[in-house]
Amino acid sequence: MAEEEEATAEPDAAEGKGASKGKSKILIIIIVLLVALGAGGGAVVYFVVLPKMAGGEKTGDAEKQSAKKEVEADVASLGATAELPSFIVNLGGGSGRYLKVTVVLKLSAEDVATEIKNREPQIKDAVITVLSSKTPEEILSVQGKYELKGEIMKRINVFLATGVVKELFFVEFVVQ
């Protein structure tokens, strides 16, 4: 009888070893799958999520360049234009904020561009005076930008004798 118990005990022990081999294989497969999923998730975060969180600098630069080229193409089709250099001014109201703006002027005639070039110091002074008198609240709204355009156009047209500025475009407008 003792022999029978040993004989029956041995197959159970063999089954236990086989079961533990099967469990270890499953455990290894699960670990490999988890590592693969972790690597895939890390790759997604690195290549998709982080660039979006960082502002998409690589794609953002390309988009900015593309947008700038489109604006330049639109401006070229306008007829007589003049681009003023970029302006960087402190905004009024003691806010400690800055405005960087680049302006393109649509002119009534080609010869007005020469006059603008000749009067550039006066025009720059007028634009800087207008821009630095504004508070961030006044220029951040769409309505505020339209009013700013009108005010700058009036100030520039005072200096022009051969024609006028018909329209003004902000091709760059950054408040910090």
Helices and strands as residue ranges (DSSP letters): H 2-44, I 45-49, H 50-53, H 57-76, E 81-83, E 87-90, E 98-107, H 111-118, H 120-132, H 136-140, H 142-157, E 165-175
